[in-house]
Amino acid sequence: MKYFNYEEFDSPDIQGSGQLMDSKLLEMIDEAREIYGKPIRVTSGYRTESHNRKVGGVSSSSHLKGLAIDVACVKSDDRFEMLTALLEVGFNRIGVASTFIHVDIDKDKSQNVIWTY
């Protein structure tokens, strides 16, 4: 990866767990960062079941499989630019909240969807 290191994707309770992230997902977020042209801060990557419960994640969370990430984003213009980059690299499962954007590549879930929190 050019813009990220595995530690950024670690579950806070297990050092090194970022290595469990899906390689295709990491390639995609790195490419999106290139297009976006500004730093992207990962707020959640891989999650253990314990950490997922602690943060209120659903039991079927794609974070548990290393197939999802959340990135910080609070400004409307940044959100537009980031979403544009994420869509351009092929993300088709996107959740938008007021302070973050979730992306995942979980093929076991509905595709071509954007939702809000």
Secondary structure, DSSP 4 states (H G I P E B T S, - for coil): --S--GGGG-BTTBTTGGGGS-HHHHHHHHHHHHHH-S---EEE-S--HHHHHHTT--TT-GGGGT-EEEEE--SHHHHHHHHHHHHHTT--EEEE-SSEEEEE--TTS-SSEEEE-
